[in-house]
Amino acid sequence: MALESTLRKVVDQPEASYRQAPHNVEAEQALLGAILVNNEAFYRVSDFLEPKHFFEPIHAKIYEVAAGIVRAGKIATPVTLKTFLPPDADIAGAGLSPAQYLARLAAEATTIINAEDYGRTIYDLAMRRDLIQIGEEMVNVAYDAPVDFAPRVQIEEAERKLYELVEIGKINRGFLKFAEASKLAVDLASKAYQRDGGISGLATGFKDLDTLLAGFQPSDLIIVAGRPAMGKTAFATNIAYHIASNYSGRTRSDGTIETVQGGIVGFFSLEMSADQLATRIISSEALVQSTKIRHGDITESEFTKLAGAAREMQLVPLYIDDTGGISVGQLSARARRLKRQRGLDFLVIDYLQLLTGSTRRALENRVQEVTEITTSLKALAKELNIPILALSQLSRQVEGRDDKRPQLSDLRESGSIEQDADVVIFLYREEYYLQGREPKGADEKEKYYQALQASRGKADAIVAKHRHGAVDTIRLVFDADYTSFKDFIDDSRVPERRG
């Protein structure tokens, strides 16, 4: 009896009476046979093929055991595998013991040249079965949904499941063995060693901030907060453009693109339009005042610089969505779509308080709504495995204090912002507050002007929460003309000139 006929789920039934889930038992047998004959075949499919992708449970078990043996540096053969399979296991009613079935697989194995093709066939059919399951769930939910269940919510949930399917099961993977987790940690250190600057996360472009945080880490939610006019949007655009402009990638063996430096950036601008945001970035890069750009009051040389900066920006993988008033569910769906279609390594949201909740209960209470938003953003950061930077307003209680430097208790509307964030950075410019103050008396005037002069063009990035390390205050330079931040260079750190 031929091996392909050994496993037969249904016999002598009319084909029109049922529809079986897509599968190819022969491809599974051919691949397993090739692996048992030459373990090199395993490495041709191990990057993308997992035991769950096999249709037959016994095949999934054989592949899982063989993978464990090969990865342990041993040889996977019918002899070494049979001790790990139940001796009384029924091979789909074929009447063969596991040892006999393994021997049959190896005996009828073909060359390993086609191993990857067989693996792709098995994987693609598994994806189809998952698609069928998602489709059936969509149909059932749509039929039985209660009146207050919005179709938009179901669409967002379906899109989330489809994204998980595209990401090869990286999401909701359950418990992870410590050995696998430690391997991920070593891979992280290896990437940090190879990356420019020697940091494990995405470089922000601010040297002292990168040193403190080791860059923005994957799956982290970073909150950048401050009162109006502190430069939150400018700070976010500086970081976003730096990451996008330094992007470089390489092609993996499976045809996908892996980010090596920088990253692909998505920017949700809920307050400013896309052209206003682009104007800020062009102003900063071309060193032409944004006010002059808006009024058209530019010289020929400045226009040349603007055109050059615009040409460079066309090659930068920075994608802007300026739709206002969207919900956190819609934002998540669009972020997943961007990562699926073009890739995504870093996401910016300007700003958090302009998002709305997705559930009716959240919409009834602003504190609950903000809680849902921050919880959803943190979950999205983990799901997409990217850092998400969200700008946030601070409460007015800052203005009532003599010391205007913000604190964690100033985060507006909900303690969940502080709770869910991995990093909280406050932007503070003392110059802004000093400019709006009127000194009284000659002595106070002298101190006032000294303080104003000392704070001119300076800004503080106060790292008030850092889940992975220390907190500190990073001094930056703020250039209001070009709405940009730069590294602060202390005179004591400038090397002395010689000769």
SULKA-V659974 format. One record per pair of residues at least 24 apart in sequence whose C-alpha atoms are under 6 Angstrom apart, sorted by the first residue. I is the first residue (numbers start at 1). J is the second residue. D is the distance in Angstrom with one decimal. If there is no record, write none. Layout:
i:I j:J d:D
i:I j:J d:D
This chain:
i:6 j:94 d:5.8
i:7 j:92 d:5.9
i:22 j:125 d:5.8
i:23 j:125 d:5.7
i:27 j:118 d:5.4
i:30 j:109 d:5.9
i:31 j:115 d:5.6
i:31 j:118 d:6.0
i:33 j:105 d:4.7
i:33 j:106 d:4.7
i:33 j:109 d:4.5
i:34 j:109 d:5.4
i:34 j:112 d:5.3
i:36 j:76 d:6.0
i:36 j:77 d:4.9
i:36 j:106 d:5.9
i:37 j:106 d:5.9
i:41 j:112 d:5.5
i:41 j:115 d:5.9
i:44 j:116 d:5.6
i:45 j:116 d:5.6
i:45 j:119 d:5.9
i:53 j:123 d:5.7
i:53 j:126 d:5.1
i:78 j:102 d:5.2
i:78 j:103 d:5.9
i:156 j:333 d:5.9
i:204 j:239 d:5.1
i:206 j:487 d:5.7
i:217 j:387 d:5.7
i:218 j:385 d:5.2
i:218 j:386 d:4.2
i:218 j:387 d:4.7
i:219 j:381 d:4.4
i:219 j:382 d:4.2
i:219 j:385 d:4.6
i:219 j:386 d:4.8
i:219 j:387 d:5.1
i:220 j:387 d:4.7
i:220 j:422 d:5.7
i:221 j:378 d:5.6
i:221 j:387 d:6.0
i:221 j:388 d:5.0
i:221 j:421 d:5.1
i:221 j:422 d:5.4
i:222 j:388 d:6.0
i:222 j:389 d:4.6
i:222 j:421 d:5.9
i:222 j:422 d:6.0
i:222 j:423 d:4.7
i:222 j:424 d:5.9
i:223 j:389 d:5.9
i:223 j:390 d:5.1
i:223 j:391 d:5.8
i:223 j:424 d:4.8
i:224 j:391 d:4.8
i:224 j:424 d:6.0
i:224 j:425 d:4.7
i:224 j:426 d:5.8
i:225 j:391 d:5.7
i:225 j:392 d:4.6
i:225 j:393 d:5.7
i:225 j:426 d:4.9
i:226 j:393 d:5.7
i:226 j:394 d:5.6
i:226 j:426 d:5.6
i:226 j:427 d:5.2
i:227 j:394 d:5.5
i:234 j:483 d:5.7
i:234 j:484 d:5.7
i:244 j:316 d:5.8
i:244 j:317 d:5.5
i:244 j:318 d:5.8
i:245 j:316 d:5.3
i:263 j:345 d:5.1
i:264 j:317 d:5.2
i:264 j:344 d:4.9
i:264 j:345 d:5.1
i:265 j:318 d:4.8
i:265 j:344 d:5.9
i:265 j:345 d:6.0
i:265 j:346 d:4.8
i:265 j:347 d:5.8
i:266 j:318 d:6.0
i:266 j:319 d:4.9
i:266 j:347 d:4.8
i:267 j:320 d:4.7
i:267 j:347 d:5.9
i:267 j:348 d:4.7
i:268 j:320 d:6.0
i:268 j:321 d:4.9
i:268 j:322 d:5.9
i:268 j:349 d:4.8
i:269 j:322 d:4.6
i:269 j:350 d:5.1
i:270 j:322 d:5.5
i:270 j:324 d:4.8
i:270 j:350 d:5.8
i:273 j:322 d:5.4
i:274 j:322 d:5.7
i:283 j:482 d:5.6
i:284 j:482 d:4.9
i:284 j:484 d:5.9
i:289 j:481 d:5.2
i:289 j:482 d:5.2
i:326 j:355 d:5.9
i:327 j:355 d:5.5
i:327 j:356 d:4.5
i:327 j:357 d:5.5
i:327 j:358 d:5.8
i:328 j:357 d:5.8
i:328 j:373 d:6.0
i:329 j:358 d:5.8
i:345 j:386 d:5.4
i:346 j:386 d:5.7
i:346 j:387 d:5.5
i:347 j:388 d:4.8
i:348 j:388 d:5.9
i:348 j:389 d:4.8
i:348 j:390 d:5.8
i:349 j:390 d:4.6
i:350 j:391 d:5.3
i:351 j:391 d:4.7
i:351 j:392 d:5.7
i:352 j:390 d:5.9
i:352 j:391 d:5.8
i:352 j:392 d:5.4
i:367 j:413 d:5.9
i:367 j:414 d:5.4
i:371 j:416 d:5.3
i:422 j:467 d:5.1
i:423 j:465 d:5.2
i:423 j:466 d:4.7
i:424 j:463 d:5.9
i:424 j:464 d:5.6
i:424 j:465 d:4.9
i:425 j:462 d:5.3
i:425 j:463 d:4.5
i:426 j:461 d:5.6
i:426 j:462 d:4.9
i:427 j:460 d:5.8
i:427 j:461 d:4.9
i:428 j:459 d:5.8
i:428 j:460 d:5.2
i:429 j:459 d:4.7
i:431 j:455 d:5.2
i:431 j:456 d:5.9
